[in-house]
Amino acid sequence: MAAQKPFTDSDTADEAVRATCDDATLCKRFATSKGYWKDPYMQYFVRSVGERKAPEINRGYYARVQGVNQLLDAFIRKTECNCQVINLGAGLDTTFWRLKDENLLPRKFFEVDFPTIVARKIHNIKTKPPLSKPIIETHSTDSLLLDSHSLDSDRYCIIGADLRNIATMEERLKKFQLNTELPTLLLSECVLVYITPSQSSNLVHWAAETFHTAMFINYEQVNMSDRFGQVMIENLQRRQCTLAGVEVCQSLDSQKERFLKTGWEHADALDMMTVYSMLPQEDVARIERLEFLDERELLQQLLQHYSICWATKDKLNLGLSHLTF
C-alpha cells in the first residue's frame, strides 16, 4: 500500500485559500439578493443567501464587480470580441454567462483554478440546465469534453491547475486551444496575494512573454503596511490564511512595478475608493439607497485598502493603454 503523503502547512494554507472562494461567492450572493447588481446565475452555485453582510461589505463588492467589469467589457469591445479571456483563480465566477447574455462573448473564455474548486463548478454546471444550456448553445458539436477536472467547449473552458506551476497550466490551456496570437485579457481577483512575489512575477512575466497584445487586470489589497492593513492580515492569519504576496500590496506603485518589471509596456492602478467615485454616479446613488450606512469612514478605509491594477502591451496598436474608467 502506498504511503500516505503527509499533510503539510502548505496544504493547510491552500485549503484556507480555497475557502476564500466560498467567502467571495456568499458575499456576492447576498449583495445581489439585496439588489446591488443583477446576477441571475449566482443562485445556481450558492442556493442560500446566507447571513447578513454589513452594508460596507456589499458596497465594496459592488465597486469590485462594477470596476472589473468596466475594464473587461472595454477590452472586449475594443477587440470587437475577437479576443480570449483567461480568468486565473476564477472560483465560482459567473462572468461567462453575463457576457453571453450581453452579446459580449470573446472567441473563448478560459477559467483556471484548483482542481477541487473546478470539480465543484463542473458538477454545478452539469446538474443545472440554466448553467449548461448557454455552454451547449455556443458549442458546435454534440459532445463536450468533460471530466471531473476539466470542461471544454467551443467558447468556454475550465481547467484544474495550480497557478504556481506555470508549465502544467500552459500545457493544459494549449491542449484546449489557447491561441497565443489573439488579443488576450487575463484577470485575477484576490489571487496573486496568496502566492509569493516571485511566483506572481513569474506568472505575469509568462503572460507578457506569451501574448503580444494583452491586458492583465488584477484586483487585490493595497496600502497594507498601515494599521488597518495589519488588522486585515491578522484576521486572515487567524483562519490559517497567509497573504504570501502581501509585500507587493504596499502601494499602488508597488502594484504597477510588478507588471512594469516583467515585460508589460504600461500599467495603471487606482484604489477602490477612487474607482467607486468614478463609477456611473446615478447607479451609485441607487445602491446607496438600498441600505443605511452608519459609518462612511469605515467604507472609505475598506475601499482604500483594495485596488485595481491593469497593465497592457499592444503590438496590434488597438489603443489598450487608453482603457480606463
URHU-V437375 format. One record per pair of residues at least 4 apart in sequence whose ideal C-beta (glycine too) atoms are under 6 Angstrom apart, sorted by the first residue. I is the first residue (numbers start at 1). J is the second residue. D is the distance in Angstrom with one decimal. If there is no record, write none. Layout:
i j d
I J D
I J D
This chain:
i j d
7 11 5.1
12 240 5.3
13 242 5.5
16 239 5.7
16 240 4.4
16 241 3.9
17 194 4.7
18 114 5.7
21 91 3.9
21 117 5.6
25 46 5.2
25 92 4.6
26 50 4.8
27 53 5.7
27 61 5.3
28 42 5.8
28 61 5.9
29 42 5.1
29 46 4.5
29 49 6.0
30 49 5.6
30 50 5.8
30 53 4.7
31 36 4.3
31 58 4.4
31 61 4.8
32 39 4.6
32 42 5.7
33 49 4.5
34 290 5.7
35 290 5.8
36 58 5.6
36 62 4.5
36 287 5.2
37 65 5.9
39 94 5.8
41 94 4.1
41 97 4.6
42 94 5.7
44 128 4.3
44 130 5.9
44 131 5.3
45 92 4.3
45 124 5.5
53 57 4.5
53 58 5.7
55 291 4.2
55 293 4.7
56 298 5.3
56 299 4.2
56 302 5.6
59 299 5.8
60 302 5.5
62 287 5.6
63 67 5.6
63 272 5.0
63 275 5.8
63 276 4.5
64 219 5.9
66 279 5.3
67 275 4.4
67 308 5.3
68 72 6.0
68 219 5.7
69 73 5.7
71 217 5.3
71 310 5.7
74 323 4.8
75 185 4.8
75 215 5.1
76 81 5.8
76 104 5.1
76 106 5.8
78 318 5.3
79 83 4.0
79 183 4.6
81 106 5.7
83 106 4.8
83 182 5.7
83 183 4.2
84 106 5.3
84 107 5.4
84 108 4.7
84 182 5.1
84 184 5.3
85 106 5.0
85 109 5.0
85 185 4.8
86 110 4.5
86 186 4.9
87 111 4.7
87 187 4.9
88 112 5.4
88 163 5.8
88 188 4.5
88 191 5.8
89 113 5.6
89 188 5.8
89 191 3.5
90 111 3.7
90 113 5.3
92 121 5.9
96 109 4.7
96 156 5.3
97 134 5.7
99 104 4.5
99 105 4.9
100 105 5.0
100 134 5.0
105 155 6.0
108 155 5.7
109 156 5.2
110 157 4.9
111 158 4.5
112 159 5.6
112 161 5.3
113 117 4.4
113 118 5.3
115 149 4.6
115 160 3.1
118 149 5.5
118 158 5.4
118 160 3.9
119 148 5.0
119 149 5.9
122 151 5.2
124 128 5.6
125 131 4.5
125 132 5.3
129 133 5.3
135 153 5.2
135 156 5.2
138 155 4.1
139 153 4.2
139 154 4.8
140 154 5.5
144 153 5.1
145 152 4.1
146 151 5.2
149 160 3.7
150 159 4.9
151 158 4.8
152 157 4.7
152 176 4.6
157 176 4.6
159 172 4.6
161 168 5.8
161 169 4.1
161 172 5.5
163 203 5.9
164 195 5.7
164 199 5.0
166 170 5.9
166 206 5.0
173 178 3.9
174 178 5.0
180 210 5.4
180 211 6.0
183 213 4.4
184 211 4.3
184 214 4.6
185 215 5.0
186 207 5.2
186 216 4.6
187 217 5.0
188 192 5.5
188 218 5.2
189 219 4.4
190 220 5.1
192 200 4.1
192 218 6.0
192 245 5.5
193 220 4.6
193 221 5.7
193 243 5.2
193 245 4.7
193 249 6.0
194 244 6.0
195 199 4.0
195 200 5.3
195 244 5.8
195 245 5.6
196 244 4.9
196 245 6.0
197 245 5.4
197 247 5.8
197 248 5.2
200 245 5.4
201 205 5.9
201 262 5.6
204 259 5.9
204 262 5.0
205 262 3.9
205 263 5.9
206 210 5.9
207 216 5.9
208 262 5.6
208 263 3.3
208 264 5.2
212 315 4.0
213 314 5.6
213 315 5.0
213 316 4.4
214 313 5.6
215 312 4.8
215 320 5.6
216 311 4.8
217 310 4.9
218 309 4.8
219 308 5.2
221 249 4.5
221 305 5.9
221 306 5.9
222 249 5.4
222 271 5.9
222 307 3.8
223 229 5.9
223 305 5.4
224 229 3.5
224 246 5.4
224 249 4.5
225 229 6.0
225 250 5.3
228 301 5.3
228 305 5.9
229 305 5.8
233 243 5.8
236 241 4.2
248 254 5.4
248 258 5.4
250 254 4.7
252 269 4.1
255 269 4.6
255 307 6.0
255 309 4.1
256 260 5.9
256 267 4.0
256 269 5.1
257 261 5.7
259 264 4.0
259 267 4.3
259 311 3.6
260 267 5.3
264 311 3.9
264 313 5.6
265 313 4.6
266 312 4.9
266 321 4.2
267 311 4.1
268 310 5.7
269 307 5.5
269 309 3.9
270 274 4.4
270 275 5.3
270 308 5.9
271 304 5.1
271 307 4.9
272 276 5.9
272 303 4.1
272 306 4.4
273 300 5.6
273 303 4.0
273 304 5.0
275 308 6.0
276 303 5.7
278 325 4.1
279 284 5.5
312 320 4.0
312 321 5.2
314 318 5.8
314 320 4.4
